[in-house]
């Protein structure tokens, strides 16, 4: 990679996944996975030496399917702006499925212990074209509702469908059964 191409900044577009522009990821860096890249973008990134991957974990056509994607990182937080150039507040989470432009440059790296080297994509900033806001609390509530909606069968129904007389009391315990339940093991 030449010094000129290393320092050149490129604008690429795609769908955001796992965007961490103001908070560090669990791996200690900032970044975004930019997916559903078109053929020209893939070709350009590969020409810069930036690795492009293909999503084999998700089914094509599903919301989490990334297609061809690139992992873009930065050691520091970076700005995300709306289409009028306004900086987005740090508490706004850019969710999976948001359509964005990213300012990117290639960066050579060498691992100090192993001597391995390569090129990675560095994200310098984002412009959000279409926002899908990620709200972790709402996401957890939706997952809980989906989980509970899948449970069915007989049991308590609010509104009086079952009465005390409907509950079987045939199961009786002798004192020794109760003692056994609470005995020290």
N, C-alpha and C positions, 0 to 999 in steps of 0.2 A: 504494500500500500504506500503510495507516495505521500509526502508531507502535505501536498496540496489537497488530495482527496481526504486525508485524515482530518484536516481542519475545516473542510467544506461542510456547511449545514444543508441538510435536505429536508423537504417537507413531504411527509407521506400520510396517507389517509387510510383509515380502517376502523374496525370495531374494537372498542376497549374491553379488556378483561383484566381483572385484578389490579385496578389502578390504585396506586399509593403515591400520590403526588405531594402530600403534605405530612403524612405519617409513615414511619418506617414499617416495612413488612416484617413478618416474623423472622425473616432472614437478615434484618438489619439494614436494608437498603430501600430506596425509593424507586418507583418505576411503574411500568404498565406493560401488559402483553397486548400487542396490537394484532388483531386477527382479521380474517376474511379479506386478506390482501389480494389485490388484482395481479394479473400476470406481469404487468410492467413494473409494479412495485417490487415483486419478488425478484425479478431479473435485476433491478437496480441495486437492491440490498445485497444480493449475491455478488454482484460486480464489486461492491465495496468490501466484500469479505465478511459481512455480517451474517451469522447463521440464521437461516429460515427453516422452521420446522412445519410439519403437517400434523394436524390433530387426528390421532388414531384412537383417542379415549372416548370421544363423543360421537353420536350418530349424526350424520349429515341431515340438515333440516331442523335439528333441535336447537333451542336457544343457546346452549353452551357450546355448540360446535364452532370451532375457531377457523377451520380450513387451514390455509397457509398463515402462519403467524410468526412474529418475532418478539423476543423478550428484550425490552429496552430498560436500562437501569440508569441510576444516577446515585452518587454518593451523598447528595444533598437534596432537599426539597426543591421543587420547581413549580412555576406558575402554571395555572390552567385558566384560560380566559373564555368568555362567551364570544359570539360572533361579532359583537360590537367592540371587543377589546377590553371589556371590564374583567378584572381579576375576580375569579370565583372565591367565595369565602372558604376558609380552610375546613370548616365543619361540613361543607357540602361534599358528599361522597359520590364520585363518578362511578356509576354501577356498570356491571357487565351489560353489553348491548348498546352502550352509548357510542355514537358515531363521532370520531374525532380526527383532527389533523395533529400530527406530532412533528416538532422540529427535532431532527436527529443528526448525529454525526457518528462516524466510526472511530473507535479507539482501540489501539493495539494494547495488549496486555501480556505480561510474562509472570508466571507464578514463581515467587521467590524461592520456594523449597524444591519444587519438582523441575523447574526450568521449562515447563509446558508454556506454550504461548498461543495467541490467537487474536481475534478481533471481536469486539462486542459493539452493540448499538447503545449509544448514550442518548437519552431523551433530555432535551433542554427546555421544553415547554409544550403545552397543549392548547389547542383551540377546539372547543366543544361545539359541534354542529347540532347534534341531537342528544339530549341528556336523558339517561335512565338513572334516576337517583337511587342509590343504595341506602336503605335504612335498615341497619342490622336488627333493631328492635321489631320493626314491622315484619321483617323476614322471619324472625324467630316465631312471632305470633302466627304467621301464615303457615309455617311448617308444623306448629303444634295443632292448629285447626285441621290441617290436612291429615295428620296422623290420627287425631281423634275421630274425624269423619269416617275413617276406614274401619272403626270398631263398631260392631253391631251385636245384637243378641238380646236376651231377656235381662231385665234388671230394673233398677230405679228409673222412673219416669216422673219428672216434676209435673205436678198437676193432679196427683191423686190416682194414677192408674193402678198403683198397688197399695193395698191397705195392710194394716198390721195383721188382720185375719188371713191374708194371702201368704204370709211368710210362714214357712214350715218351722215348727218348734219341736219336731220329733227327735232331733239330735240332743241327747242328754249326755252329760259327762259325769262320771263318778269322781269323787275327790281325788283318787289316785291318778286319773287321767289329767286332771288340772295340775296336780303336783308334778307330774312328769314333764309337762310343758315348761314349767319354771325351774326345774331342777338344774343345779350346776353340773356342767359336763366335765 
